Amino acid sequence: MKLELRGITKRFGDLVANNNINLVVEPGQIHCLLGENGAGKSTLMNVLYGLLTPDSGEILINDEPITISDPKDAVAHGIGMVHQHFMLIPVFTAAENVILGSEPVRPWPLLDHRAAKKTVGELSERYGFDVDADAVIEDLPIGAQQRVEILKALSHEAEILVLDEPTAVLTPQETDALIEVLQELKAQGKSIIFISHKLREVLALADVITVIRLGEVVGSTTPAQATTTSLASMMVGRDVNLVVDKAPAKPGEVVLKVDDLFVEDDRGLTTVKGVSLEVRAGEVLAIAGVQGNGQTELIEALTGMRRATSGRVAVGGVDTTKRSVRGILDAGVGHVPEDRQEHGLIPSFSIADNLVLDQIDDPKFAGRFGRKLKAIRENGEHLRTQFDVRSPSVDTPVGSLSGGNQQKVVMARELSRDLKVLICAQPTRGLDVGSIEFMHRQIIENRDRGVAVVVVSSELDEVIALGDRVAVMYDGVIQGIVDPSTSREEFGMMMAGARSEEEMA
């Protein structure tokens, strides 16, 4: 089916999320929608799927205007959507989630579980997804939940399929498999809208690429006419260096040493299983893996946010295993957390105050009679300039900043202290390519100053670009520590549970 969006405008108060957007997707076409986070891509797709009502504009299918008031209308018109944030019911099984809304019953009103499992089995085989129909969603890893989301959309025989960042939690092999599925769906004449920020992926998959910036379409192109550099420039509105510029590392002595570490998650399940690793001064150890394989709990244990059940962590030869967060910071560890808003910032506090959160008892900023407001403000002005934090003033609440500027505040605060170790968890998640360029440069500059750096990222390209060595985690275990020049195929195998070739030899 042909899909056309004409003049779609959507406002949230004074914010214009979509401004007079026009988009045409032809049958048998993969149309990639590209743009920075916050550009308006997801808002536009939520309008298409009936989750939001546009302020103006219209939607046409096969040149006929239609009305979409809610997702039921969208599904009735042959539109399926795989959301960036999962729309699954955690306590239901995979089969129950897939057939939700079109449940087979026998006799009414009892659910026919056998028919539901058969449906999921047939869909899994047809599209090449390994999904356990009986598995409860909340017990599945993130990658498996994503596959259930995709099967759910495909189960309604959608003719127009929208996928919002569908590969964010998939291994390279799973991504390749998904691309094969989409090519097959394209051959069947289905119209596909694929939202992504991964330029390499877009160039490999798209027939047409439309770029949105600040809520407006700034241009359309094809892979034959575009490069990663040209697409990045369209997204940001300026030239961007996509290559991490770094000289070979010059590793020094071991600064961070982890021995046989075991850590449990909030449910009491062991998610870090005997991890041992060393990080030297002047190198970046990047930790790769599909999200949900113990990386979060590992970083929380290293930074004092979670107590290890056994094992040892040492920084500069000093045991920090049982130290508090404060004690670990004092040992010379900087931490850029996975969730900057939950664990890195106090949104209602000013930029200046957030920049001294970990130094509130430092004599530079606090005295016998209270906080030294002038010093705090001067420190904020200095760091705001140094790290190019774009805001009206240092008195601005940090919660009102863009994601990229919030991340700069976190990084500026952590790097304002003398560090032995810098730990960055998902340092560029949710950032535009310009902010990513800036964050990568900060990481490499600190490596070159002799800091031992640990980077955890679910983005394989980022891991390869930043890491001097790469450790791959799967199911709480380090599958191997390899050179970043290792093939993407081997990385994918390790992320799926295979040991490195060196260890298997």
One Martini backbone bead per residue (centre of mass of N, CA, C, O) as a GRO file, in nm:
protein
  505
    1MET     BB    1   0.099   0.034   0.018
    2LYS     BB    2   0.032   0.367   0.002
    3LEU     BB    3   0.196   0.638   0.176
    4GLU     BB    4   0.070   0.961   0.306
    5LEU     BB    5   0.203   1.269   0.428
    6ARG     BB    6   0.030   1.586   0.500
    7GLY     BB    7   0.112   1.851   0.683
    8ILE     BB    8   0.237   1.764   0.956
    9THR     BB    9   0.131   1.891   1.280
   10LYS     BB   10   0.297   1.913   1.612
   11ARG     BB   11   0.213   2.026   1.940
   12PHE     BB   12   0.379   2.129   2.265
   13GLY     BB   13   0.285   2.400   2.300
   14ASP     BB   14   0.571   2.572   2.199
   15LEU     BB   15   0.638   2.302   2.075
   16VAL     BB   16   0.754   2.195   1.752
   17ALA     BB   17   0.777   1.871   1.647
   18ASN     BB   18   0.592   1.918   1.384
   19ASN     BB   19   0.648   2.084   1.051
   20ASN     BB   20   0.504   2.028   0.774
   21ILE     BB   21   0.500   1.716   0.697
   22ASN     BB   22   0.631   1.524   0.419
   23LEU     BB   23   0.538   1.178   0.311
   24VAL     BB   24   0.649   0.901   0.096
   25VAL     BB   25   0.536   0.552   0.064
   26GLU     BB   26   0.598   0.286  -0.120
   27PRO     BB   27   0.552   0.001  -0.249
   28GLY     BB   28   0.827  -0.182  -0.187
   29GLN     BB   29   0.953   0.013   0.047
   30ILE     BB   30   1.245   0.146   0.212
   31HIS     BB   31   1.200   0.403   0.454
   32CYS     BB   32   1.426   0.618   0.595
   33LEU     BB   33   1.436   0.771   0.918
   34LEU     BB   34   1.633   1.058   0.992
   35GLY     BB   35   1.772   1.167   1.315
   36GLU     BB   36   1.783   1.316   1.584
   37ASN     BB   37   1.727   1.338   1.895
   38GLY     BB   38   1.426   1.525   1.884
   39ALA     BB   39   1.334   1.575   1.574
   40GLY     BB   40   1.033   1.393   1.532
   41LYS     BB   41   0.999   1.093   1.449
   42SER     BB   42   0.821   0.957   1.670
   43THR     BB   43   0.591   1.155   1.657
   44LEU     BB   44   0.507   1.093   1.365
   45MET     BB   45   0.448   0.786   1.418
   46ASN     BB   46   0.233   0.836   1.642
   47VAL     BB   47   0.037   0.964   1.447
   48LEU     BB   48   0.007   0.725   1.250
   49TYR     BB   49  -0.081   0.521   1.506
   50GLY     BB   50  -0.278   0.701   1.711
   51LEU     BB   51  -0.126   0.832   1.972
   52LEU     BB   52  -0.155   1.097   1.806
   53THR     BB   53  -0.282   1.424   1.737
   54PRO     BB   54  -0.295   1.634   1.497
   55ASP     BB   55  -0.323   1.975   1.421
   56SER     BB   56  -0.234   1.902   1.120
   57GLY     BB   57  -0.331   1.728   0.848
   58GLU     BB   58  -0.278   1.418   0.649
   59ILE     BB   59  -0.381   1.078   0.571
   60LEU     BB   60  -0.277   0.844   0.311
   61ILE     BB   61  -0.423   0.560   0.126
   62ASN     BB   62  -0.413   0.522  -0.189
   63ASP     BB   63  -0.509   0.841  -0.208
   64GLU     BB   64  -0.681   0.809   0.062
   65PRO     BB   65  -0.832   0.946   0.310
   66ILE     BB   66  -0.777   0.908   0.663
   67THR     BB   67  -0.871   0.795   0.996
   68ILE     BB   68  -0.671   0.821   1.306
   69SER     BB   69  -0.749   0.772   1.656
   70ASP     BB   70  -0.612   0.485   1.689
   71PRO     BB   71  -0.454   0.181   1.681
   72LYS     BB   72  -0.699   0.030   1.564
   73ASP     BB   73  -0.713   0.192   1.307
   74ALA     BB   74  -0.431   0.128   1.205
   75VAL     BB   75  -0.467  -0.179   1.187
   76ALA     BB   76  -0.718  -0.167   0.995
   77HIS     BB   77  -0.513  -0.017   0.775
   78GLY     BB   78  -0.229  -0.187   0.791
   79ILE     BB   79  -0.075  -0.087   1.058
   80GLY     BB   80   0.250  -0.137   1.194
   81MET     BB   81   0.431  -0.130   1.522
   82VAL     BB   82   0.768  -0.078   1.643
   83HIS     BB   83   0.879   0.017   1.937
   84GLN     BB   84   1.128   0.152   2.117
   85HIS     BB   85   0.932   0.111   2.351
   86PHE     BB   86   0.796  -0.131   2.494
   87MET     BB   87   0.452  -0.298   2.439
   88LEU     BB   88   0.456  -0.497   2.688
   89ILE     BB   89   0.354  -0.761   2.904
   90PRO     BB   90   0.547  -0.886   3.151
   91VAL     BB   91   0.342  -1.133   3.265
   92PHE     BB   92   0.344  -1.235   2.989
   93THR     BB   93   0.378  -1.417   2.731
   94ALA     BB   94   0.477  -1.427   2.417
   95ALA     BB   95   0.213  -1.540   2.301
   96GLU     BB   96   0.016  -1.342   2.446
   97ASN     BB   97   0.135  -1.086   2.313
   98VAL     BB   98   0.101  -1.151   2.011
   99ILE     BB   99  -0.231  -1.218   2.037
  100LEU     BB  100  -0.313  -0.952   2.131
  101GLY     BB  101  -0.651  -0.883   2.011
  102SER     BB  102  -0.647  -1.204   1.866
  103GLU     BB  103  -0.775  -1.430   2.035
  104PRO     BB  104  -0.786  -1.759   2.080
  105VAL     BB  105  -1.080  -1.962   2.144
  106ARG     BB  106  -1.156  -2.241   2.397
  107PRO     BB  107  -1.401  -2.182   2.503
  108TRP     BB  108  -1.579  -1.936   2.563
  109PRO     BB  109  -1.329  -1.729   2.730
  110LEU     BB  110  -1.095  -1.919   2.650
  111LEU     BB  111  -0.772  -1.963   2.596
  112ASP     BB  112  -0.585  -2.087   2.319
  113HIS     BB  113  -0.273  -2.189   2.376
  114ARG     BB  114  -0.206  -2.374   2.140
  115ALA     BB  115  -0.267  -2.166   1.914
  116ALA     BB  116  -0.073  -1.947   2.010
  117LYS     BB  117   0.187  -2.116   1.989
  118LYS     BB  118   0.157  -2.182   1.690
  119THR     BB  119   0.171  -1.894   1.586
  120VAL     BB  120   0.455  -1.831   1.694
  121GLY     BB  121   0.603  -2.063   1.556
  122GLU     BB  122   0.536  -1.980   1.264
  123LEU     BB  123   0.659  -1.694   1.278
  124SER     BB  124   0.945  -1.773   1.363
  125GLU     BB  125   1.003  -1.947   1.111
  126ARG     BB  126   0.935  -1.741   0.888
  127TYR     BB  127   1.142  -1.499   1.025
  128GLY     BB  128   1.388  -1.612   1.207
  129PHE     BB  129   1.291  -1.639   1.514
  130ASP     BB  130   1.397  -1.691   1.852
  131VAL     BB  131   1.103  -1.795   2.025
  132ASP     BB  132   0.961  -1.843   2.340
  133ALA     BB  133   0.629  -1.886   2.395
  134ASP     BB  134   0.651  -1.947   2.728
  135ALA     BB  135   0.788  -1.694   2.791
  136VAL     BB  136   0.836  -1.448   3.012
  137ILE     BB  137   0.904  -1.130   2.955
  138GLU     BB  138   1.057  -1.049   3.230
  139ASP     BB  139   1.271  -1.302   3.167
  140LEU     BB  140   1.377  -1.161   2.924
  141PRO     BB  141   1.582  -1.041   2.724
  142ILE     BB  142   1.593  -0.767   2.534
  143GLY     BB  143   1.627  -0.901   2.255
  144ALA     BB  144   1.379  -1.092   2.284
  145GLN     BB  145   1.167  -0.870   2.320
  146GLN     BB  146   1.206  -0.745   2.042
  147ARG     BB  147   1.113  -0.994   1.880
  148VAL     BB  148   0.825  -0.993   1.988
  149GLU     BB  149   0.746  -0.718   1.875
  150ILE     BB  150   0.780  -0.793   1.577
  151LEU     BB  151   0.582  -1.033   1.573
  152LYS     BB  152   0.334  -0.874   1.655
  153ALA     BB  153   0.321  -0.698   1.399
  154LEU     BB  154   0.323  -0.938   1.188
  155SER     BB  155   0.054  -1.088   1.284
  156HIS     BB  156  -0.136  -0.855   1.129
  157GLU     BB  157  -0.055  -0.818   0.833
  158ALA     BB  158   0.104  -0.579   0.755
  159GLU     BB  159   0.156  -0.330   0.494
  160ILE     BB  160   0.253  -0.123   0.717
  161LEU     BB  161   0.584  -0.081   0.856
  162VAL     BB  162   0.699   0.027   1.177
  163LEU     BB  163   1.045   0.100   1.283
  164ASP     BB  164   1.177   0.191   1.606
  165GLU     BB  165   1.477   0.118   1.666
  166PRO     BB  166   1.515  -0.218   1.627
  167THR     BB  167   1.857  -0.254   1.667
  168ALA     BB  168   1.959  -0.151   1.953
  169VAL     BB  169   1.949  -0.478   2.086
  170LEU     BB  170   2.123  -0.611   1.861
  171THR     BB  171   2.305  -0.809   1.701
  172PRO     BB  172   2.459  -0.833   1.406
  173GLN     BB  173   2.310  -1.095   1.325
  174GLU     BB  174   2.025  -0.994   1.395
  175THR     BB  175   2.032  -0.759   1.204
  176ASP     BB  176   2.075  -0.920   0.946
  177ALA     BB  177   1.814  -1.084   0.977
  178LEU     BB  178   1.622  -0.844   0.970
  179ILE     BB  179   1.700  -0.740   0.691
  180GLU     BB  180   1.605  -0.993   0.544
  181VAL     BB  181   1.311  -0.968   0.625
  182LEU     BB  182   1.263  -0.686   0.499
  183GLN     BB  183   1.331  -0.771   0.209
  184GLU     BB  184   1.099  -0.975   0.191
  185LEU     BB  185   0.869  -0.776   0.247
  186LYS     BB  186   0.933  -0.597   0.009
  187ALA     BB  187   0.887  -0.823  -0.208
  188GLN     BB  188   0.571  -0.834  -0.108
  189GLY     BB  189   0.494  -0.502  -0.097
  190LYS     BB  190   0.578  -0.365   0.150
  191SER     BB  191   0.569  -0.092   0.368
  192ILE     BB  192   0.869   0.072   0.505
  193ILE     BB  193   0.955   0.216   0.822
  194PHE     BB  194   1.289   0.323   0.919
  195ILE     BB  195   1.424   0.394   1.232
  196SER     BB  196   1.744   0.569   1.262
  197HIS     BB  197   2.103   0.648   1.370
  198LYS     BB  198   2.243   0.438   1.174
  199LEU     BB  199   2.416   0.499   0.898
  200ARG     BB  200   2.512   0.225   0.793
  201GLU     BB  201   2.231   0.089   0.802
  202VAL     BB  202   2.080   0.280   0.614
  203LEU     BB  203   2.261   0.237   0.360
  204ALA     BB  204   2.200  -0.081   0.348
  205LEU     BB  205   1.861  -0.059   0.336
  206ALA     BB  206   1.771   0.173   0.168
  207ASP     BB  207   1.588   0.353  -0.078
  208VAL     BB  208   1.499   0.589   0.118
  209ILE     BB  209   1.600   0.914   0.260
  210THR     BB  210   1.483   1.093   0.547
  211VAL     BB  211   1.546   1.415   0.693
  212ILE     BB  212   1.523   1.530   1.032
  213ARG     BB  213   1.510   1.875   1.165
  214LEU     BB  214   1.348   2.029   1.400
  215GLY     BB  215   1.064   1.907   1.268
  216GLU     BB  216   1.197   1.901   0.972
  217VAL     BB  217   1.235   1.864   0.643
  218VAL     BB  218   1.571   1.868   0.477
  219GLY     BB  219   1.566   1.586   0.313
  220SER     BB  220   1.625   1.367   0.028
  221THR     BB  221   1.759   1.034  -0.045
  222THR     BB  222   2.013   0.803  -0.143
  223PRO     BB  223   2.263   0.577  -0.115
  224ALA     BB  224   2.398   0.662  -0.391
  225GLN     BB  225   2.408   0.986  -0.287
  226ALA     BB  226   2.533   0.894  -0.009
  227THR     BB  227   2.686   0.951   0.311
  228THR     BB  228   2.772   0.962   0.630
  229THR     BB  229   2.861   1.259   0.617
  230SER     BB  230   2.611   1.383   0.473
  231LEU     BB  231   2.401   1.286   0.679
  232ALA     BB  232   2.519   1.422   0.930
  233SER     BB  233   2.494   1.712   0.819
  234MET     BB  234   2.185   1.706   0.789
  235MET     BB  235   2.117   1.652   1.088
  236VAL     BB  236   2.294   1.909   1.213
  237GLY     BB  237   2.406   2.152   1.005
  238ARG     BB  238   2.705   2.031   0.991
  239ASP     BB  239   3.014   1.941   1.019
  240VAL     BB  240   3.129   1.597   1.087
  241ASN     BB  241   3.333   1.388   1.283
  242LEU     BB  242   3.317   1.028   1.266
  243VAL     BB  243   3.612   0.998   1.349
  244VAL     BB  244   3.823   0.866   1.578
  245ASP     BB  245   4.089   1.056   1.694
  246LYS     BB  246   4.373   0.836   1.742
  247ALA     BB  247   4.632   0.723   1.901
  248PRO     BB  248   4.820   0.506   2.019
  249ALA     BB  249   4.849   0.345   2.292
  250LYS     BB  250   5.013   0.397   2.636
  251PRO     BB  251   5.045   0.176   2.852
  252GLY     BB  252   5.061   0.119   3.186
  253GLU     BB  253   4.966   0.062   3.475
  254VAL     BB  254   4.766  -0.093   3.683
  255VAL     BB  255   4.453   0.044   3.812
  256LEU     BB  256   4.229  -0.169   3.734
  257LYS     BB  257   4.107  -0.449   3.941
  258VAL     BB  258   3.936  -0.759   3.863
  259ASP     BB  259   3.822  -1.036   4.082
  260ASP     BB  260   3.588  -1.261   4.070
  261LEU     BB  261   3.301  -1.127   4.004
  262PHE     BB  262   2.992  -1.105   4.190
  263VAL     BB  263   2.647  -1.019   4.089
  264GLU     BB  264   2.335  -0.890   4.179
  265ASP     BB  265   2.021  -0.820   4.133
  266ASP     BB  266   1.709  -0.713   4.244
  267ARG     BB  267   1.613  -1.036   4.229
  268GLY     BB  268   1.881  -1.221   4.304
  269LEU     BB  269   2.032  -1.247   4.042
  270THR     BB  270   2.302  -1.359   3.869
  271THR     BB  271   2.482  -1.125   3.639
  272VAL     BB  272   2.774  -1.163   3.761
  273LYS     BB  273   3.030  -1.423   3.654
  274GLY     BB  274   3.346  -1.403   3.723
  275VAL     BB  275   3.487  -1.127   3.679
  276SER     BB  276   3.793  -1.046   3.495
  277LEU     BB  277   4.008  -0.746   3.502
  278GLU     BB  278   4.222  -0.504   3.327
  279VAL     BB  279   4.332  -0.154   3.369
  280ARG     BB  280   4.523   0.086   3.218
  281ALA     BB  281   4.704   0.339   3.186
  282GLY     BB  282   4.622   0.478   2.879
  283GLU     BB  283   4.339   0.318   2.835
  284VAL     BB  284   4.072   0.149   2.652
  285LEU     BB  285   3.806  -0.036   2.787
  286ALA     BB  286   3.573  -0.209   2.607
  287ILE     BB  287   3.223  -0.298   2.656
  288ALA     BB  288   3.046  -0.550   2.507
  289GLY     BB  289   2.691  -0.589   2.434
  290VAL     BB  290   2.395  -0.682   2.501
  291GLN     BB  291   2.160  -0.565   2.666
  292GLY     BB  292   2.137  -0.752   2.977
  293ASN     BB  293   2.449  -0.899   3.050
  294GLY     BB  294   2.573  -0.726   3.323
  295GLN     BB  295   2.682  -0.436   3.285
  296THR     BB  296   2.528  -0.269   3.494
  297GLU     BB  297   2.616  -0.429   3.750
  298LEU     BB  298   2.917  -0.394   3.714
  299ILE     BB  299   2.929  -0.083   3.733
  300GLU     BB  300   2.788  -0.061   4.010
  301ALA     BB  301   3.018  -0.214   4.160
  302LEU     BB  302   3.259  -0.024   4.080
  303THR     BB  303   3.085   0.249   4.205
  304GLY     BB  304   2.894   0.159   4.471
  305MET     BB  305   2.578   0.096   4.386
  306ARG     BB  306   2.672  -0.212   4.429
  307ARG     BB  307   2.699  -0.511   4.594
  308ALA     BB  308   2.905  -0.757   4.604
  309THR     BB  309   2.914  -1.102   4.673
  310SER     BB  310   3.199  -1.135   4.522
  311GLY     BB  311   3.519  -1.039   4.525
  312ARG     BB  312   3.748  -0.790   4.359
  313VAL     BB  313   3.835  -0.436   4.392
  314ALA     BB  314   4.093  -0.222   4.243
  315VAL     BB  315   4.252   0.105   4.305
  316GLY     BB  316   4.572   0.148   4.301
  317GLY     BB  317   4.578  -0.113   4.511
  318VAL     BB  318   4.295  -0.045   4.635
  319ASP     BB  319   4.038  -0.157   4.814
  320THR     BB  320   3.681  -0.105   4.687
  321THR     BB  321   3.447  -0.316   4.725
  322LYS     BB  322   3.314  -0.177   5.015
  323ARG     BB  323   3.272   0.092   4.917
  324SER     BB  324   3.145   0.376   4.873
  325VAL     BB  325   3.081   0.613   4.656
  326ARG     BB  326   3.256   0.822   4.800
  327GLY     BB  327   3.509   0.638   4.829
  328ILE     BB  328   3.550   0.597   4.519
  329LEU     BB  329   3.584   0.888   4.439
  330ASP     BB  330   3.834   0.933   4.633
  331ALA     BB  331   4.008   0.713   4.461
  332GLY     BB  332   3.962   0.824   4.143
  333VAL     BB  333   3.657   0.799   4.037
  334GLY     BB  334   3.478   0.826   3.741
  335HIS     BB  335   3.111   0.877   3.655
  336VAL     BB  336   2.915   0.787   3.372
  337PRO     BB  337   2.602   0.718   3.362
  338GLU     BB  338   2.347   0.558   3.204
  339ASP     BB  339   2.148   0.750   3.382
  340ARG     BB  340   2.160   1.083   3.407
  341GLN     BB  341   1.884   1.156   3.554
  342GLU     BB  342   1.898   0.941   3.790
  343HIS     BB  343   2.247   0.939   3.854
  344GLY     BB  344   2.379   1.241   3.748
  345LEU     BB  345   2.124   1.428   3.827
  346ILE     BB  346   1.947   1.735   3.928
  347PRO     BB  347   1.711   1.883   3.749
  348SER     BB  348   1.631   2.132   3.954
  349PHE     BB  349   1.909   2.209   3.940
  350SER     BB  350   2.165   2.375   3.863
  351ILE     BB  351   2.444   2.371   3.689
  352ALA     BB  352   2.635   2.461   3.914
  353ASP     BB  353   2.539   2.249   4.126
  354ASN     BB  354   2.595   1.990   3.953
  355LEU     BB  355   2.917   2.054   3.932
  356VAL     BB  356   2.931   1.990   4.280
  357LEU     BB  357   2.808   1.722   4.395
  358ASP     BB  358   3.111   1.577   4.452
  359GLN     BB  359   3.205   1.876   4.622
  360ILE     BB  360   3.045   1.986   4.887
  361ASP     BB  361   3.317   1.950   5.096
  362ASP     BB  362   3.488   2.142   4.958
  363PRO     BB  363   3.666   2.423   5.044
  364LYS     BB  364   3.600   2.577   4.776
  365PHE     BB  365   3.257   2.536   4.837
  366ALA     BB  366   3.300   2.513   5.163
  367GLY     BB  367   3.220   2.629   5.489
  368ARG     BB  368   3.132   2.709   5.805
  369PHE     BB  369   2.876   2.903   5.670
  370GLY     BB  370   2.871   2.746   5.397
  371ARG     BB  371   2.825   2.814   5.084
  372LYS     BB  372   3.022   2.913   4.794
  373LEU     BB  373   2.865   3.077   4.556
  374LYS     BB  374   3.084   3.214   4.387
  375ALA     BB  375   3.258   2.960   4.333
  376ILE     BB  376   3.035   2.791   4.202
  377ARG     BB  377   2.983   2.987   3.969
  378GLU     BB  378   3.271   3.002   3.853
  379ASN     BB  379   3.291   2.702   3.794
  380GLY     BB  380   3.051   2.693   3.601
  381GLU     BB  381   3.158   2.893   3.389
  382HIS     BB  382   3.414   2.740   3.318
  383LEU     BB  383   3.282   2.463   3.234
  384ARG     BB  384   3.079   2.569   3.028
  385THR     BB  385   3.298   2.667   2.833
  386GLN     BB  386   3.483   2.414   2.806
  387PHE     BB  387   3.206   2.219   2.732
  388ASP     BB  388   2.979   2.358   2.573
  389VAL     BB  389   2.732   2.460   2.743
  390ARG     BB  390   2.404   2.523   2.633
  391SER     BB  391   2.300   2.826   2.793
  392PRO     BB  392   2.197   3.108   2.946
  393SER     BB  393   2.300   2.982   3.232
  394VAL     BB  394   2.413   2.847   3.541
  395ASP     BB  395   2.102   2.881   3.660
  396THR     BB  396   1.998   2.666   3.496
  397PRO     BB  397   1.813   2.405   3.480
  398VAL     BB  398   1.921   2.095   3.382
  399GLY     BB  399   1.636   1.977   3.285
  400SER     BB  400   1.620   2.194   3.029
  401LEU     BB  401   1.817   2.041   2.878
  402SER     BB  402   1.963   1.872   2.664
  403GLY     BB  403   2.107   1.571   2.643
  404GLY     BB  404   2.389   1.670   2.556
  405ASN     BB  405   2.419   1.889   2.784
  406GLN     BB  406   2.385   1.701   3.022
  407GLN     BB  407   2.632   1.523   2.956
  408LYS     BB  408   2.837   1.752   2.981
  409VAL     BB  409   2.796   1.803   3.280
  410VAL     BB  410   2.885   1.529   3.379
  411MET     BB  411   3.165   1.528   3.248
  412ALA     BB  412   3.271   1.790   3.374
  413ARG     BB  413   3.257   1.700   3.668
  414GLU     BB  414   3.437   1.443   3.651
  415LEU     BB  415   3.691   1.606   3.509
  416SER     BB  416   3.749   1.814   3.760
  417ARG     BB  417   3.905   1.579   3.862
  418ASP     BB  418   4.138   1.364   3.983
  419LEU     BB  419   4.207   1.078   3.785
  420LYS     BB  420   4.237   0.722   3.738
  421VAL     BB  421   3.926   0.660   3.667
  422LEU     BB  422   3.701   0.612   3.383
  423ILE     BB  423   3.342   0.563   3.379
  424CYS     BB  424   3.142   0.475   3.085
  425ALA     BB  425   2.788   0.457   3.041
  426GLN     BB  426   2.649   0.516   2.771
  427PRO     BB  427   2.772   0.813   2.666
  428THR     BB  428   2.569   0.847   2.379
  429ARG     BB  429   2.291   0.822   2.467
  430GLY     BB  430   2.071   1.033   2.294
  431LEU     BB  431   2.271   1.158   2.092
  432ASP     BB  432   2.408   1.352   1.878
  433VAL     BB  433   2.668   1.367   1.658
  434GLY     BB  434   2.799   1.616   1.789
  435SER     BB  435   2.808   1.508   2.085
  436ILE     BB  436   2.962   1.252   2.023
  437GLU     BB  437   3.220   1.382   1.928
  438PHE     BB  438   3.282   1.522   2.200
  439MET     BB  439   3.287   1.271   2.390
  440HIS     BB  440   3.514   1.118   2.246
  441ARG     BB  441   3.732   1.331   2.288
  442GLN     BB  442   3.736   1.321   2.599
  443ILE     BB  443   3.818   1.028   2.631
  444ILE     BB  444   4.090   1.040   2.473
  445GLU     BB  445   4.226   1.269   2.632
  446ASN     BB  446   4.231   1.106   2.901
  447ARG     BB  447   4.396   0.874   2.808
  448ASP     BB  448   4.646   1.061   2.726
  449ARG     BB  449   4.674   1.147   3.046
  450GLY     BB  450   4.649   0.844   3.204
  451VAL     BB  451   4.374   0.730   3.204
  452ALA     BB  452   4.158   0.483   3.301
  453VAL     BB  453   3.926   0.341   3.066
  454VAL     BB  454   3.568   0.273   3.076
  455VAL     BB  455   3.351   0.137   2.819
  456VAL     BB  456   2.998   0.116   2.787
  457SER     BB  457   2.839  -0.041   2.494
  458SER     BB  458   2.578  -0.117   2.247
  459GLU     BB  459   2.771   0.013   2.034
  460LEU     BB  460   2.986  -0.124   1.819
  461ASP     BB  461   3.115   0.120   1.681
  462GLU     BB  462   3.208   0.253   1.948
  463VAL     BB  463   3.385   0.028   2.053
  464ILE     BB  464   3.581   0.019   1.812
  465ALA     BB  465   3.668   0.326   1.821
  466LEU     BB  466   3.766   0.339   2.139
  467GLY     BB  467   3.905   0.075   2.171
  468ASP     BB  468   4.201  -0.104   2.260
  469ARG     BB  469   4.009  -0.295   2.409
  470VAL     BB  470   3.771  -0.584   2.401
  471ALA     BB  471   3.498  -0.672   2.598
  472VAL     BB  472   3.274  -0.952   2.604
  473MET     BB  473   2.934  -0.983   2.703
  474TYR     BB  474   2.760  -1.285   2.835
  475ASP     BB  475   2.574  -1.377   3.082
  476GLY     BB  476   2.802  -1.243   3.289
  477VAL     BB  477   3.039  -1.302   3.080
  478ILE     BB  478   3.359  -1.312   2.960
  479GLN     BB  479   3.431  -1.416   2.634
  480GLY     BB  480   3.647  -1.185   2.571
  481ILE     BB  481   3.965  -1.025   2.478
  482VAL     BB  482   3.998  -0.794   2.210
  483ASP     BB  483   4.054  -0.658   1.921
  484PRO     BB  484   3.900  -0.404   1.735
  485SER     BB  485   3.971  -0.560   1.451
  486THR     BB  486   3.767  -0.745   1.482
  487SER     BB  487   3.522  -0.894   1.351
  488ARG     BB  488   3.184  -0.858   1.339
  489GLU     BB  489   3.120  -1.159   1.341
  490GLU     BB  490   3.271  -1.228   1.604
  491PHE     BB  491   3.129  -1.032   1.782
  492GLY     BB  492   2.848  -1.154   1.741
  493MET     BB  493   2.912  -1.433   1.855
  494MET     BB  494   2.997  -1.336   2.137
  495MET     BB  495   2.722  -1.184   2.198
  496ALA     BB  496   2.580  -1.490   2.168
  497GLY     BB  497   2.817  -1.692   2.339
  498ALA     BB  498   3.084  -1.706   2.209
  499ARG     BB  499   3.399  -1.759   2.206
  500SER     BB  500   3.690  -1.671   2.142
  501GLU     BB  501   3.930  -1.779   1.932
  502GLU     BB  502   4.158  -1.782   2.141
  503GLU     BB  503   4.000  -1.958   2.359
  504MET     BB  504   3.924  -2.196   2.148
  505ALA     BB  505   4.230  -2.286   2.075
   0.00000   0.00000   0.00000
